[in-house]
Amino acid sequence: MKTMNKSKIPVVRIDALLDKYDGVVLFPEKVASANEMLRTIGLPKTNKKRRRA
């Protein structure tokens, strides 16, 4: 277990069979709903701290 914690290689492997879902919209209704919300409401404002020079 200690060697797994120190390694830089991820322990989880992604199955190559999931590649068939690349570029496929699985829930088009939800994507359309989210796009409509973004179109009407927009993105939330974020407060970024400004650096003084």
mmCIF entry with sequence, helices, sheets and N, C-alpha, C, O atoms, coordinates in Angstrom:
data_MODEL
# 
_entry.id   MODEL 
# 
_entity.id                         1 
_entity.type                       polymer 
_entity.pdbx_number_of_molecules   1 
# 
_entity_poly.entity_id                      1 
_entity_poly.type                           'polypeptide(L)' 
_entity_poly.nstd_linkage                   no 
_entity_poly.nstd_monomer                   no 
_entity_poly.pdbx_seq_one_letter_code       MKTMNKSKIPVVRIDALLDKYDGVVLFPEKVASANEMLRTIGLPKTNKKRRRA 
_entity_poly.pdbx_seq_one_letter_code_can   MKTMNKSKIPVVRIDALLDKYDGVVLFPEKVASANEMLRTIGLPKTNKKRRRA 
_entity_poly.pdbx_strand_id                 A 
# 
loop_
_entity_poly_seq.entity_id 
_entity_poly_seq.num 
_entity_poly_seq.mon_id 
_entity_poly_seq.hetero 
1 1  MET n 
1 2  LYS n 
1 3  THR n 
1 4  MET n 
1 5  ASN n 
1 6  LYS n 
1 7  SER n 
1 8  LYS n 
1 9  ILE n 
1 10 PRO n 
1 11 VAL n 
1 12 VAL n 
1 13 ARG n 
1 14 ILE n 
1 15 ASP n 
1 16 ALA n 
1 17 LEU n 
1 18 LEU n 
1 19 ASP n 
1 20 LYS n 
1 21 TYR n 
1 22 ASP n 
1 23 GLY n 
1 24 VAL n 
1 25 VAL n 
1 26 LEU n 
1 27 PHE n 
1 28 PRO n 
1 29 GLU n 
1 30 LYS n 
1 31 VAL n 
1 32 ALA n 
1 33 SER n 
1 34 ALA n 
1 35 ASN n 
1 36 GLU n 
1 37 MET n 
1 38 LEU n 
1 39 ARG n 
1 40 THR n 
1 41 ILE n 
1 42 GLY n 
1 43 LEU n 
1 44 PRO n 
1 45 LYS n 
1 46 THR n 
1 47 ASN n 
1 48 LYS n 
1 49 LYS n 
1 50 ARG n 
1 51 ARG n 
1 52 ARG n 
1 53 ALA n 
# 
_struct_asym.id          A 
_struct_asym.entity_id   1 
# 
loop_
_struct_conf.conf_type_id 
_struct_conf.id 
_struct_conf.pdbx_PDB_helix_id 
_struct_conf.beg_label_comp_id 
_struct_conf.beg_label_asym_id 
_struct_conf.beg_label_seq_id 
_struct_conf.pdbx_beg_PDB_ins_code 
_struct_conf.end_label_comp_id 
_struct_conf.end_label_asym_id 
_struct_conf.end_label_seq_id 
_struct_conf.pdbx_end_PDB_ins_code 
_struct_conf.beg_auth_comp_id 
_struct_conf.beg_auth_asym_id 
_struct_conf.beg_auth_seq_id 
_struct_conf.end_auth_comp_id 
_struct_conf.end_auth_asym_id 
_struct_conf.end_auth_seq_id 
_struct_conf.pdbx_PDB_helix_class 
_struct_conf.details 
_struct_conf.pdbx_PDB_helix_length 
HELX_P HELX_P1 AA1 LYS A 2  ? LYS A 6  ? LYS A 2  LYS A 6  1 ? 5  
HELX_P HELX_P2 AA2 ALA A 16 ? TYR A 21 ? ALA A 16 TYR A 21 5 ? 6  
HELX_P HELX_P3 AA3 PRO A 28 ? THR A 40 ? PRO A 28 THR A 40 1 ? 13 
# 
_struct_conf_type.id          HELX_P 
_struct_conf_type.criteria    ? 
_struct_conf_type.reference   ? 
# 
loop_
_atom_site.group_PDB 
_atom_site.id 
_atom_site.type_symbol 
_atom_site.label_atom_id 
_atom_site.label_alt_id 
_atom_site.label_comp_id 
_atom_site.label_asym_id 
_atom_site.label_entity_id 
_atom_site.label_seq_id 
_atom_site.pdbx_PDB_ins_code 
_atom_site.Cartn_x 
_atom_site.Cartn_y 
_atom_site.Cartn_z 
_atom_site.occupancy 
_atom_site.B_iso_or_equiv 
_atom_site.pdbx_formal_charge 
_atom_site.auth_seq_id 
_atom_site.auth_comp_id 
_atom_site.auth_asym_id 
_atom_site.auth_atom_id 
_atom_site.pdbx_PDB_model_num 
ATOM 1   N N  . MET A 1 1  ? 0.826   -1.193 0.000   1.00 0.00 ? 1  MET A N  1 
ATOM 2   C CA . MET A 1 1  ? 0.000   0.000  0.000   1.00 0.00 ? 1  MET A CA 1 
ATOM 3   C C  . MET A 1 1  ? 0.869   1.254  0.000   1.00 0.00 ? 1  MET A C  1 
ATOM 4   O O  . MET A 1 1  ? 0.526   2.246  -0.644  1.00 0.00 ? 1  MET A O  1 
ATOM 5   N N  . LYS A 1 2  ? 1.980   1.219  0.711   1.00 0.00 ? 2  LYS A N  1 
ATOM 6   C CA . LYS A 1 2  ? 2.853   2.387  0.760   1.00 0.00 ? 2  LYS A CA 1 
ATOM 7   C C  . LYS A 1 2  ? 3.465   2.683  -0.601  1.00 0.00 ? 2  LYS A C  1 
ATOM 8   O O  . LYS A 1 2  ? 3.663   3.845  -0.956  1.00 0.00 ? 2  LYS A O  1 
ATOM 9   N N  . THR A 1 3  ? 3.765   1.631  -1.369  1.00 0.00 ? 3  THR A N  1 
ATOM 10  C CA . THR A 1 3  ? 4.334   1.873  -2.692  1.00 0.00 ? 3  THR A CA 1 
ATOM 11  C C  . THR A 1 3  ? 3.290   2.465  -3.629  1.00 0.00 ? 3  THR A C  1 
ATOM 12  O O  . THR A 1 3  ? 3.639   3.239  -4.521  1.00 0.00 ? 3  THR A O  1 
ATOM 13  N N  . MET A 1 4  ? 2.017   2.121  -3.450  1.00 0.00 ? 4  MET A N  1 
ATOM 14  C CA . MET A 1 4  ? 0.969   2.698  -4.288  1.00 0.00 ? 4  MET A CA 1 
ATOM 15  C C  . MET A 1 4  ? 0.803   4.179  -3.984  1.00 0.00 ? 4  MET A C  1 
ATOM 16  O O  . MET A 1 4  ? 0.528   4.962  -4.893  1.00 0.00 ? 4  MET A O  1 
ATOM 17  N N  . ASN A 1 5  ? 0.961   4.579  -2.736  1.00 0.00 ? 5  ASN A N  1 
ATOM 18  C CA . ASN A 1 5  ? 0.817   5.979  -2.362  1.00 0.00 ? 5  ASN A CA 1 
ATOM 19  C C  . ASN A 1 5  ? 1.962   6.827  -2.904  1.00 0.00 ? 5  ASN A C  1 
ATOM 20  O O  . ASN A 1 5  ? 1.778   8.018  -3.159  1.00 0.00 ? 5  ASN A O  1 
ATOM 21  N N  . LYS A 1 6  ? 3.120   6.245  -3.080  1.00 0.00 ? 6  LYS A N  1 
ATOM 22  C CA . LYS A 1 6  ? 4.283   7.000  -3.545  1.00 0.00 ? 6  LYS A CA 1 
ATOM 23  C C  . LYS A 1 6  ? 4.415   7.029  -5.058  1.00 0.00 ? 6  LYS A C  1 
ATOM 24  O O  . LYS A 1 6  ? 5.153   7.859  -5.590  1.00 0.00 ? 6  LYS A O  1 
ATOM 25  N N  . SER A 1 7  ? 3.719   6.147  -5.765  1.00 0.00 ? 7  SER A N  1 
ATOM 26  C CA . SER A 1 7  ? 3.882   6.083  -7.213  1.00 0.00 ? 7  SER A CA 1 
ATOM 27  C C  . SER A 1 7  ? 3.161   7.245  -7.885  1.00 0.00 ? 7  SER A C  1 
ATOM 28  O O  . SER A 1 7  ? 2.179   7.765  -7.356  1.00 0.00 ? 7  SER A O  1 
ATOM 29  N N  . LYS A 1 8  ? 3.648   7.642  -9.039  1.00 0.00 ? 8  LYS A N  1 
ATOM 30  C CA . LYS A 1 8  ? 3.067   8.746  -9.792  1.00 0.00 ? 8  LYS A CA 1 
ATOM 31  C C  . LYS A 1 8  ? 2.048   8.254  -10.820 1.00 0.00 ? 8  LYS A C  1 
ATOM 32  O O  . LYS A 1 8  ? 1.356   9.062  -11.440 1.00 0.00 ? 8  LYS A O  1 
ATOM 33  N N  . ILE A 1 9  ? 1.951   6.948  -11.002 1.00 0.00 ? 9  ILE A N  1 
ATOM 34  C CA . ILE A 1 9  ? 1.038   6.359  -11.972 1.00 0.00 ? 9  ILE A CA 1 
ATOM 35  C C  . ILE A 1 9  ? -0.322  6.155  -11.295 1.00 0.00 ? 9  ILE A C  1 
ATOM 36  O O  . ILE A 1 9  ? -0.374  5.638  -10.179 1.00 0.00 ? 9  ILE A O  1 
ATOM 37  N N  . PRO A 1 10 ? -1.413  6.548  -11.939 1.00 0.00 ? 10 PRO A N  1 
ATOM 38  C CA . PRO A 1 10 ? -2.719  6.354  -11.311 1.00 0.00 ? 10 PRO A CA 1 
ATOM 39  C C  . PRO A 1 10 ? -3.048  4.875  -11.161 1.00 0.00 ? 10 PRO A C  1 
ATOM 40  O O  . PRO A 1 10 ? -2.657  4.053  -11.990 1.00 0.00 ? 10 PRO A O  1 
ATOM 41  N N  . VAL A 1 11 ? -3.767  4.549  -10.102 1.00 0.00 ? 11 VAL A N  1 
ATOM 42  C CA . VAL A 1 11 ? -4.123  3.172  -9.816  1.00 0.00 ? 11 VAL A CA 1 
ATOM 43  C C  . VAL A 1 11 ? -5.335  2.759  -10.640 1.00 0.00 ? 11 VAL A C  1 
ATOM 44  O O  . VAL A 1 11 ? -5.474  1.584  -10.982 1.00 0.00 ? 11 VAL A O  1 
ATOM 45  N N  . VAL A 1 12 ? -6.206  3.693  -10.963 1.00 0.00 ? 12 VAL A N  1 
ATOM 46  C CA . VAL A 1 12 ? -7.430  3.405  -11.695 1.00 0.00 ? 12 VAL A CA 1 
ATOM 47  C C  . VAL A 1 12 ? -7.135  3.365  -13.184 1.00 0.00 ? 12 VAL A C  1 
ATOM 48  O O  . VAL A 1 12 ? -6.453  4.240  -13.717 1.00 0.00 ? 12 VAL A O  1 
ATOM 49  N N  . ARG A 1 13 ? -7.655  2.343  -13.847 1.00 0.00 ? 13 ARG A N  1 
ATOM 50  C CA . ARG A 1 13 ? -7.528  2.255  -15.301 1.00 0.00 ? 13 ARG A CA 1 
ATOM 51  C C  . ARG A 1 13 ? -8.893  2.471  -15.926 1.00 0.00 ? 13 ARG A C  1 
ATOM 52  O O  . ARG A 1 13 ? -9.899  1.975  -15.419 1.00 0.00 ? 13 ARG A O  1 
ATOM 53  N N  . ILE A 1 14 ? -8.930  3.198  -17.008 1.00 0.00 ? 14 ILE A N  1 
ATOM 54  C CA . ILE A 1 14 ? -10.181 3.456  -17.709 1.00 0.00 ? 14 ILE A CA 1 
ATOM 55  C C  . ILE A 1 14 ? -10.333 2.406  -18.803 1.00 0.00 ? 14 ILE A C  1 
ATOM 56  O O  . ILE A 1 14 ? -9.431  2.183  -19.610 1.00 0.00 ? 14 ILE A O  1 
ATOM 57  N N  . ASP A 1 15 ? -11.487 1.775  -18.805 1.00 0.00 ? 15 ASP A N  1 
ATOM 58  C CA . ASP A 1 15 ? -11.757 0.706  -19.753 1.00 0.00 ? 15 ASP A CA 1 
ATOM 59  C C  . ASP A 1 15 ? -11.867 1.267  -21.168 1.00 0.00 ? 15 ASP A C  1 
ATOM 60  O O  . ASP A 1 15 ? -12.522 2.286  -21.389 1.00 0.00 ? 15 ASP A O  1 
ATOM 61  N N  . ALA A 1 16 ? -11.232 0.607  -22.115 1.00 0.00 ? 16 ALA A N  1 
ATOM 62  C CA . ALA A 1 16 ? -11.229 1.060  -23.501 1.00 0.00 ? 16 ALA A CA 1 
ATOM 63  C C  . ALA A 1 16 ? -12.603 0.921  -24.146 1.00 0.00 ? 16 ALA A C  1 
ATOM 64  O O  . ALA A 1 16 ? -12.861 1.556  -25.169 1.00 0.00 ? 16 ALA A O  1 
ATOM 65  N N  . LEU A 1 17 ? -13.481 0.118  -23.581 1.00 0.00 ? 17 LEU A N  1 
ATOM 66  C CA . LEU A 1 17 ? -14.828 -0.035 -24.133 1.00 0.00 ? 17 LEU A CA 1 
ATOM 67  C C  . LEU A 1 17 ? -15.662 1.231  -23.976 1.00 0.00 ? 17 LEU A C  1 
ATOM 68  O O  . LEU A 1 17 ? -16.682 1.389  -24.647 1.00 0.00 ? 17 LEU A O  1 
ATOM 69  N N  . LEU A 1 18 ? -15.238 2.127  -23.099 1.00 0.00 ? 18 LEU A N  1 
ATOM 70  C CA . LEU A 1 18 ? -15.962 3.382  -22.912 1.00 0.00 ? 18 LEU A CA 1 
ATOM 71  C C  . LEU A 1 18 ? -15.719 4.368  -24.047 1.00 0.00 ? 18 LEU A C  1 
ATOM 72  O O  . LEU A 1 18 ? -16.390 5.398  -24.125 1.00 0.00 ? 18 LEU A O  1 
ATOM 73  N N  . ASP A 1 19 ? -14.772 4.067  -24.923 1.00 0.00 ? 19 ASP A N  1 
ATOM 74  C CA . ASP A 1 19 ? -14.485 4.955  -26.053 1.00 0.00 ? 19 ASP A CA 1 
ATOM 75  C C  . ASP A 1 19 ? -15.671 5.090  -27.003 1.00 0.00 ? 19 ASP A C  1 
ATOM 76  O O  . ASP A 1 19 ? -15.762 6.072  -27.740 1.00 0.00 ? 19 ASP A O  1 
ATOM 77  N N  . LYS A 1 20 ? -16.580 4.117  -26.995 1.00 0.00 ? 20 LYS A N  1 
ATOM 78  C CA . LYS A 1 20 ? -17.735 4.210  -27.886 1.00 0.00 ? 20 LYS A CA 1 
ATOM 79  C C  . LYS A 1 20 ? -18.668 5.356  -27.487 1.00 0.00 ? 20 LYS A C  1 
ATOM 80  O O  . LYS A 1 20 ? -19.480 5.799  -28.300 1.00 0.00 ? 20 LYS A O  1 
ATOM 81  N N  . TYR A 1 21 ? -18.562 5.838  -26.246 1.00 0.00 ? 21 TYR A N  1 
ATOM 82  C CA . TYR A 1 21 ? -19.384 6.949  -25.783 1.00 0.00 ? 21 TYR A CA 1 
ATOM 83  C C  . TYR A 1 21 ? -18.722 8.301  -25.997 1.00 0.00 ? 21 TYR A C  1 
ATOM 84  O O  . TYR A 1 21 ? -19.304 9.328  -25.647 1.00 0.00 ? 21 TYR A O  1 
ATOM 85  N N  . ASP A 1 22 ? -17.522 8.327  -26.564 1.00 0.00 ? 22 ASP A N  1 
ATOM 86  C CA . ASP A 1 22 ? -16.820 9.580  -26.811 1.00 0.00 ? 22 ASP A CA 1 
ATOM 87  C C  . ASP A 1 22 ? -17.539 10.361 -27.905 1.00 0.00 ? 22 ASP A C  1 
ATOM 88  O O  . ASP A 1 22 ? -17.691 9.870  -29.024 1.00 0.00 ? 22 ASP A O  1 
ATOM 89  N N  . GLY A 1 23 ? -17.977 11.563 -27.588 1.00 0.00 ? 23 GLY A N  1 
ATOM 90  C CA . GLY A 1 23 ? -18.665 12.399 -28.560 1.00 0.00 ? 23 GLY A CA 1 
ATOM 91  C C  . GLY A 1 23 ? -20.151 12.128 -28.665 1.00 0.00 ? 23 GLY A C  1 
ATOM 92  O O  . GLY A 1 23 ? -20.818 12.727 -29.508 1.00 0.00 ? 23 GLY A O  1 
ATOM 93  N N  . VAL A 1 24 ? -20.700 11.237 -27.829 1.00 0.00 ? 24 VAL A N  1 
ATOM 94  C CA . VAL A 1 24 ? -22.123 10.910 -27.866 1.00 0.00 ? 24 VAL A CA 1 
ATOM 95  C C  . VAL A 1 24 ? -22.815 11.612 -26.707 1.00 0.00 ? 24 VAL A C  1 
ATOM 96  O O  . VAL A 1 24 ? -22.367 11.521 -25.564 1.00 0.00 ? 24 VAL A O  1 
ATOM 97  N N  . VAL A 1 25 ? -23.905 12.313 -26.999 1.00 0.00 ? 25 VAL A N  1 
ATOM 98  C CA . VAL A 1 25 ? -24.685 12.968 -25.954 1.00 0.00 ? 25 VAL A CA 1 
ATOM 99  C C  . VAL A 1 25 ? -25.678 11.943 -25.418 1.00 0.00 ? 25 VAL A C  1 
ATOM 100 O O  . VAL A 1 25 ? -26.581 11.508 -26.133 1.00 0.00 ? 25 VAL A O  1 
ATOM 101 N N  . LEU A 1 26 ? -25.502 11.558 -24.149 1.00 0.00 ? 26 LEU A N  1 
ATOM 102 C CA . LEU A 1 26 ? -26.350 10.530 -23.579 1.00 0.00 ? 26 LEU A CA 1 
ATOM 103 C C  . LEU A 1 26 ? -27.682 11.073 -23.072 1.00 0.00 ? 26 LEU A C  1 
ATOM 104 O O  . LEU A 1 26 ? -28.676 10.347 -23.058 1.00 0.00 ? 26 LEU A O  1 
ATOM 105 N N  . PHE A 1 27 ? -27.718 12.328 -22.659 1.00 0.00 ? 27 PHE A N  1 
ATOM 106 C CA . PHE A 1 27 ? -28.932 12.925 -22.122 1.00 0.00 ? 27 PHE A CA 1 
ATOM 107 C C  . PHE A 1 27 ? -29.207 14.244 -22.855 1.00 0.00 ? 27 PHE A C  1 
ATOM 108 O O  . PHE A 1 27 ? -28.933 15.313 -22.309 1.00 0.00 ? 27 PHE A O  1 
ATOM 109 N N  . PRO A 1 28 ? -29.739 14.188 -24.071 1.00 0.00 ? 28 PRO A N  1 
ATOM 110 C CA . PRO A 1 28 ? -29.922 15.420 -24.844 1.00 0.00 ? 28 PRO A CA 1 
ATOM 111 C C  . PRO A 1 28 ? -30.921 16.386 -24.214 1.00 0.00 ? 28 PRO A C  1 
ATOM 112 O O  . PRO A 1 28 ? -30.798 17.597 -24.395 1.00 0.00 ? 28 PRO A O  1 
ATOM 113 N N  . GLU A 1 29 ? -31.914 15.870 -23.475 1.00 0.00 ? 29 GLU A N  1 
ATOM 114 C CA . GLU A 1 29 ? -32.892 16.757 -22.848 1.00 0.00 ? 29 GLU A CA 1 
ATOM 115 C C  . GLU A 1 29 ? -32.225 17.610 -21.777 1.00 0.00 ? 29 GLU A C  1 
ATOM 116 O O  . GLU A 1 29 ? -32.508 18.803 -21.659 1.00 0.00 ? 29 GLU A O  1 
ATOM 117 N N  . LYS A 1 30 ? -31.347 17.001 -21.005 1.00 0.00 ? 30 LYS A N  1 
ATOM 118 C CA . LYS A 1 30 ? -30.662 17.746 -19.945 1.00 0.00 ? 30 LYS A CA 1 
ATOM 119 C C  . LYS A 1 30 ? -29.684 18.759 -20.525 1.00 0.00 ? 30 LYS A C  1 
ATOM 120 O O  . LYS A 1 30 ? -29.535 19.857 -19.988 1.00 0.00 ? 30 LYS A O  1 
ATOM 121 N N  . VAL A 1 31 ? -29.022 18.401 -21.609 1.00 0.00 ? 31 VAL A N  1 
ATOM 122 C CA . VAL A 1 31 ? -28.100 19.332 -22.262 1.00 0.00 ? 31 VAL A CA 1 
ATOM 123 C C  . VAL A 1 31 ? -28.872 20.515 -22.823 1.00 0.00 ? 31 VAL A C  1 
ATOM 124 O O  . VAL A 1 31 ? -28.421 21.655 -22.716 1.00 0.00 ? 31 VAL A O  1 
ATOM 125 N N  . ALA A 1 32 ? -30.026 20.259 -23.418 1.00 0.00 ? 32 ALA A N  1 
ATOM 126 C CA . ALA A 1 32 ? -30.846 21.339 -23.956 1.00 0.00 ? 32 ALA A CA 1 
ATOM 127 C C  . ALA A 1 32 ? -31.358 22.245 -22.843 1.00 0.00 ? 32 ALA A C  1 
ATOM 128 O O  . ALA A 1 32 ? -31.403 23.465 -23.002 1.00 0.00 ? 32 ALA A O  1 
ATOM 129 N N  . SER A 1 33 ? -31.743 21.650 -21.720 1.00 0.00 ? 33 SER A N  1 
ATOM 130 C CA . SER A 1 33 ? -32.216 22.438 -20.582 1.00 0.00 ? 33 SER A CA 1 
ATOM 131 C C  . SER A 1 33 ? -31.098 23.312 -20.020 1.00 0.00 ? 33 SER A C  1 
ATOM 132 O O  . SER A 1 33 ? -31.323 24.481 -19.706 1.00 0.00 ? 33 SER A O  1 
ATOM 133 N N  . ALA A 1 34 ? -29.908 22.759 -19.891 1.00 0.00 ? 34 ALA A N  1 
ATOM 134 C CA . ALA A 1 34 ? -28.768 23.522 -19.368 1.00 0.00 ? 34 ALA A CA 1 
ATOM 135 C C  . ALA A 1 34 ? -28.398 24.647 -20.320 1.00 0.00 ? 34 ALA A C  1 
ATOM 136 O O  . ALA A 1 34 ? -28.099 25.754 -19.872 1.00 0.00 ? 34 ALA A O  1 
ATOM 137 N N  . ASN A 1 35 ? -28.412 24.393 -21.612 1.00 0.00 ? 35 ASN A N  1 
ATOM 138 C CA . ASN A 1 35 ? -28.100 25.433 -22.590 1.00 0.00 ? 35 ASN A CA 1 
ATOM 139 C C  . ASN A 1 35 ? -29.131 26.550 -22.557 1.00 0.00 ? 35 ASN A C  1 
ATOM 140 O O  . ASN A 1 35 ? -28.781 27.721 -22.707 1.00 0.00 ? 35 ASN A O  1 
ATOM 141 N N  . GLU A 1 36 ? -30.394 26.201 -22.365 1.00 0.00 ? 36 GLU A N  1 
ATOM 142 C CA . GLU A 1 36 ? -31.440 27.221 -22.280 1.00 0.00 ? 36 GLU A CA 1 
ATOM 143 C C  . GLU A 1 36 ? -31.249 28.087 -21.040 1.00 0.00 ? 36 GLU A C  1 
ATOM 144 O O  . GLU A 1 36 ? -31.421 29.304 -21.106 1.00 0.00 ? 36 GLU A O  1 
ATOM 145 N N  . MET A 1 37 ? -30.894 27.472 -19.905 1.00 0.00 ? 37 MET A N  1 
ATOM 146 C CA . MET A 1 37 ? -30.627 28.245 -18.684 1.00 0.00 ? 37 MET A CA 1 
ATOM 147 C C  . MET A 1 37 ? -29.451 29.191 -18.885 1.00 0.00 ? 37 MET A C  1 
ATOM 148 O O  . MET A 1 37 ? -29.511 30.352 -18.481 1.00 0.00 ? 37 MET A O  1 
ATOM 149 N N  . LEU A 1 38 ? -28.396 28.706 -19.499 1.00 0.00 ? 38 LEU A N  1 
ATOM 150 C CA . LEU A 1 38 ? -27.230 29.549 -19.740 1.00 0.00 ? 38 LEU A CA 1 
ATOM 151 C C  . LEU A 1 38 ? -27.565 30.693 -20.684 1.00 0.00 ? 38 LEU A C  1 
ATOM 152 O O  . LEU A 1 38 ? -27.043 31.799 -20.538 1.00 0.00 ? 38 LEU A O  1 
ATOM 153 N N  . ARG A 1 39 ? -28.430 30.429 -21.646 1.00 0.00 ? 39 ARG A N  1 
ATOM 154 C CA . ARG A 1 39 ? -28.802 31.467 -22.597 1.00 0.00 ? 39 ARG A CA 1 
ATOM 155 C C  . ARG A 1 39 ? -29.626 32.565 -21.917 1.00 0.00 ? 39 ARG A C  1 
ATOM 156 O O  . ARG A 1 39 ? -29.438 33.748 -22.203 1.00 0.00 ? 39 ARG A O  1 
ATOM 157 N N  . THR A 1 40 ? -30.545 32.175 -21.013 1.00 0.00 ? 40 THR A N  1 
ATOM 158 C CA . THR A 1 40 ? -31.423 33.166 -20.396 1.00 0.00 ? 40 THR A CA 1 
ATOM 159 C C  . THR A 1 40 ? -30.799 33.821 -19.168 1.00 0.00 ? 40 THR A C  1 
ATOM 160 O O  . THR A 1 40 ? -30.894 35.036 -18.996 1.00 0.00 ? 40 THR A O  1 
ATOM 161 N N  . ILE A 1 41 ? -30.169 33.030 -18.326 1.00 0.00 ? 41 ILE A N  1 
ATOM 162 C CA . ILE A 1 41 ? -29.638 33.552 -17.059 1.00 0.00 ? 41 ILE A CA 1 
ATOM 163 C C  . ILE A 1 41 ? -28.175 33.963 -17.195 1.00 0.00 ? 41 ILE A C  1 
ATOM 164 O O  . ILE A 1 41 ? -27.774 35.018 -16.705 1.00 0.00 ? 41 ILE A O  1 
ATOM 165 N N  . GLY A 1 42 ? -27.390 33.140 -17.850 1.00 0.00 ? 42 GLY A N  1 
ATOM 166 C CA . GLY A 1 42 ? -25.966 33.417 -18.008 1.00 0.00 ? 42 GLY A CA 1 
ATOM 167 C C  . GLY A 1 42 ? -25.155 32.758 -16.911 1.00 0.00 ? 42 GLY A C  1 
ATOM 168 O O  . GLY A 1 42 ? -25.695 32.082 -16.036 1.00 0.00 ? 42 GLY A O  1 
ATOM 169 N N  . LEU A 1 43 ? -23.883 32.961 -16.969 1.00 0.00 ? 43 LEU A N  1 
ATOM 170 C CA . LEU A 1 43 ? -22.980 32.395 -15.971 1.00 0.00 ? 43 LEU A CA 1 
ATOM 171 C C  . LEU A 1 43 ? -22.979 33.252 -14.718 1.00 0.00 ? 43 LEU A C  1 
ATOM 172 O O  . LEU A 1 43 ? -23.179 34.464 -14.804 1.00 0.00 ? 43 LEU A O  1 
ATOM 173 N N  . PRO A 1 44 ? -22.758 32.652 -13.557 1.00 0.00 ? 44 PRO A N  1 
ATOM 174 C CA . PRO A 1 44 ? -22.709 33.446 -12.330 1.00 0.00 ? 44 PRO A CA 1 
ATOM 175 C C  . PRO A 1 44 ? -21.464 34.323 -12.294 1.00 0.00 ? 44 PRO A C  1 
ATOM 176 O O  . PRO A 1 44 ? -20.424 33.982 -12.858 1.00 0.00 ? 44 PRO A O  1 
ATOM 177 N N  . LYS A 1 45 ? -21.591 35.445 -11.625 1.00 0.00 ? 45 LYS A N  1 
ATOM 178 C CA . LYS A 1 45 ? -20.457 36.352 -11.471 1.00 0.00 ? 45 LYS A CA 1 
ATOM 179 C C  . LYS A 1 45 ? -19.482 35.749 -10.465 1.00 0.00 ? 45 LYS A C  1 
ATOM 180 O O  . LYS A 1 45 ? -19.890 35.166 -9.460  1.00 0.00 ? 45 LYS A O  1 
ATOM 181 N N  . THR A 1 46 ? -18.211 35.894 -10.743 1.00 0.00 ? 46 THR A N  1 
ATOM 182 C CA . THR A 1 46 ? -17.186 35.430 -9.805  1.00 0.00 ? 46 THR A CA 1 
ATOM 183 C C  . THR A 1 46 ? -16.410 36.631 -9.303  1.00 0.00 ? 46 THR A C  1 
ATOM 184 O O  . THR A 1 46 ? -16.139 37.570 -10.051 1.00 0.00 ? 46 THR A O  1 
ATOM 185 N N  . ASN A 1 47 ? -16.062 36.589 -8.051  1.00 0.00 ? 47 ASN A N  1 
ATOM 186 C CA . ASN A 1 47 ? -15.275 37.670 -7.457  1.00 0.00 ? 47 ASN A CA 1 
ATOM 187 C C  . ASN A 1 47 ? -13.823 37.253 -7.435  1.00 0.00 ? 47 ASN A C  1 
ATOM 188 O O  . ASN A 1 47 ? -13.421 36.398 -6.645  1.00 0.00 ? 47 ASN A O  1 
ATOM 189 N N  . LYS A 1 48 ? -13.054 37.849 -8.289  1.00 0.00 ? 48 LYS A N  1 
ATOM 190 C CA . LYS A 1 48 ? -11.624 37.560 -8.325  1.00 0.00 ? 48 LYS A CA 1 
ATOM 191 C C  . LYS A 1 48 ? -10.893 38.671 -7.594  1.00 0.00 ? 48 LYS A C  1 
ATOM 192 O O  . LYS A 1 48 ? -11.198 39.853 -7.751  1.00 0.00 ? 48 LYS A O  1 
ATOM 193 N N  . LYS A 1 49 ? -9.939  38.268 -6.807  1.00 0.00 ? 49 LYS A N  1 
ATOM 194 C CA . LYS A 1 49 ? -9.117  39.257 -6.115  1.00 0.00 ? 49 LYS A CA 1 
ATOM 195 C C  . LYS A 1 49 ? -8.111  39.833 -7.100  1.00 0.00 ? 49 LYS A C  1 
ATOM 196 O O  . LYS A 1 49 ? -7.429  39.101 -7.816  1.00 0.00 ? 49 LYS A O  1 
ATOM 197 N N  . ARG A 1 50 ? -8.034  41.136 -7.120  1.00 0.00 ? 50 ARG A N  1 
ATOM 198 C CA . ARG A 1 50 ? -7.105  41.793 -8.029  1.00 0.00 ? 50 ARG A CA 1 
ATOM 199 C C  . ARG A 1 50 ? -5.798  42.046 -7.289  1.00 0.00 ? 50 ARG A C  1 
ATOM 200 O O  . ARG A 1 50 ? -5.792  42.409 -6.112  1.00 0.00 ? 50 ARG A O  1 
ATOM 201 N N  . ARG A 1 51 ? -4.720  41.854 -7.980  1.00 0.00 ? 51 ARG A N  1 
ATOM 202 C CA . ARG A 1 51 ? -3.400  42.124 -7.429  1.00 0.00 ? 51 ARG A CA 1 
ATOM 203 C C  . ARG A 1 51 ? -3.021  43.570 -7.703  1.00 0.00 ? 51 ARG A C  1 
ATOM 204 O O  . ARG A 1 51 ? -3.230  44.092 -8.798  1.00 0.00 ? 51 ARG A O  1 
ATOM 205 N N  . ARG A 1 52 ? -2.479  44.181 -6.716  1.00 0.00 ? 52 ARG A N  1 
ATOM 206 C CA . ARG A 1 52 ? -1.973  45.538 -6.923  1.00 0.00 ? 52 ARG A CA 1 
ATOM 207 C C  . ARG A 1 52 ? -0.504  45.473 -7.237  1.00 0.00 ? 52 ARG A C  1 
ATOM 208 O O  . ARG A 1 52 ? 0.249   44.748 -6.586  1.00 0.00 ? 52 ARG A O  1 
ATOM 209 N N  . ALA A 1 53 ? -0.101  46.212 -8.210  1.00 0.00 ? 53 ALA A N  1 
ATOM 210 C CA . ALA A 1 53 ? 1.304   46.186 -8.633  1.00 0.00 ? 53 ALA A CA 1 
ATOM 211 C C  . ALA A 1 53 ? 2.155   47.124 -7.812  1.00 0.00 ? 53 ALA A C  1 
ATOM 212 O O  . ALA A 1 53 ? 3.361   47.223 -8.039  1.00 0.00 ? 53 ALA A O  1 
# 
